[in-house]
Amino acid sequence: MTHHVILGAGPAGVIAAETIRKHAPSDIITLVGGEAEPPYSRMAIPYLLMGNINEAGTYLRKSPSHFSDLKVNVIQDQAEWVDVAIKTIALSNQQSLSFDRLLIATGSQPARPPIPGIDSEGVHACWTLQDARNIMALAKPGARVLQMGAGFIGCIIMEALAARGVSLSVVEMGDRMVPRMMGPTAGSMIKDWCQTKGVAVYTATRVEAIEPAFPLRVRLSDGQTVEADLVISATGVKPAIGFLEGSGISCLQGVLTDEHLQTSVPGIYAAGDCAEAFDKVSGTTIVSAIQPNAADQARVAALNMVGLCTSLKGVTQINVLDTLGLISTSFGHWEGVNGGEHAELTDRTSGRHLSLQFKDDVLVGCNSVGWTEHVGVMRGLVEGQIRLGAWKDELMKDPTQLMKAYLASAQGQGSWSGASGSQRR
C-alpha cells in the first residue's frame, strides 16, 4: 500500500487528505500538523476575535471523529528535514516518518520585523489560535491597540479589533493602505474611510522601536511616540519552507511546482500558501496565498498523488476585502503590464473608484473601491482572459459598461457558464 504523508493541517492539507481517501480507499494517509488544536482555518480567527464564533467554530471539520472515520492518521508535530533520497522526514520530536508520496502544504508564517522590542510582553502576531487568545485577553473595550501593517491580512485583523471596541492605530510602511493589492488612489481612499471610522492611520511610517514597559511606548519614524496596551504585528507572511533548505527540492519564494503541483523531485508535491504555482494571467510562477487557490491546488496534487493525471488550470490573484464596511477588490495585474492601456473612474464624494488594465483587448487586471455590482464580472473577465474586441474601446471611454461588455464577449466566446459561476462565488 502507498503511504501518503501530508505536511500541514490547514485547508490544503485537509482537502488533499480527503481527496486521496476518496480515490484510494486502502492507501495509508498521515497528516502532520504543528499545533495542538484540531485542524482549523486561520481565516476564521478574525470571527473568533469578533465573538461571532468560539474556538470550535474555527475547526475545518466539525465532527471530532472526522479524520479517524476516514482512517487518516493525524500527528501533531513539525518537520525539521526532508531526505528525498531515502524518502524520510525528520520530525521535531526526534522521530522519523517514511513516505511513498509527499505533499508539502505547510502554509505561511508571519514575517517578523527586526524592530527593537518586538519580543516584548504585549506584542503579538495574529496567526494562531494561541495568538487569538493572547489578543483577546488584552483587546478589551477602550484598550489602546497599535497594529503594524495595513495589508490584506492587516485590514481583516483591523476589522475584528474595531468590533471589539478598542482605540486603534495602524502603522503602514507603504505610502497607502493595502499597497500590494491597491493602487495609489484606491489605497488612499481606504485610508480616508478608516479615518472617518475612528482609526488613526499612519502611512509611509515605520515602527522604529517598542519600549518594553506598561503601557508599551511605540516610537515611529515620524518622531511621534504612541502608547499602547497591545501591539499587533501584521507585517505580512512568507511561505513556511525553511525546513526544505538543502533538501534538493527547488524553491524560490515558495516551493516550485509544475502544472501537476509536482516539485522538482518526483513523487513530492506542494500546494497552498507555500507553493509557487503557474499564474495563467502573468505567465509566471507566483505564491498566491488565498484559500480558493489552496483548495484547487490541493485537489490537483492529491489526484496526481494517487495516479490520476490532472493539471492545474492556473492561479489568478483574487482579492475581495471588506474594510470596516468598504468593499474593495483586486484581480490579476491590477498595476498594469508593459505596453498595456489603462482606464480609470474615480468619485471620491461617493467613495467609488474603478481602475481597469488592458493588454490588447483583454482585461488583465483591475482595482475597485465601493463598486460591488461588478465584482463577479471583473473576476470572470480577468480569469477567463476573454477577448473584448470593440468592447475594449467602449470600456476605455466608460469603465462602468463592464456588465454589457462581459455579457456580449463572454457569451460570444462560449465562456458564459464558467464566468457566471465565478460571479456567483
Secondary structure, 3 states (H helix, E strand, C coil): CCEEEEECCCHHHHHHHHHHHHHCCCCEEEEEECCCCCCECHHHHHHHHHCCCCHHHHECCCCCCHHHHCCEEEEECCEEEEECCCCEEEECCCCEEECCEEEECCCEEECCCCCCCCCCCCEEECCCHHHHHHHHHHCCCCCEEEEECCCHHHHHHHHHHHHCCCEEEEECCCCCCCCCCCCHHHHHHHHHHHHHCCCEEECCCCEEEEECCCCEEEEECCCCEEEECEEEECCCEEECCHHHCCCCCCECCCEECCCCCECCCCCEEECHHHEEEEECCCCEEECCCCHHHHHHHHHHHHHHHCCCCCCCCCCCCEEEEEECCEEEEEEECCCCCCCCEEEEEEECCCCEEEEEEEECCEEEEEEEECCHHHHHHHHHHHHHCCECCCHHHHHHHCHHHHHHHHHHHHHHCCCHHHHHHHHHC
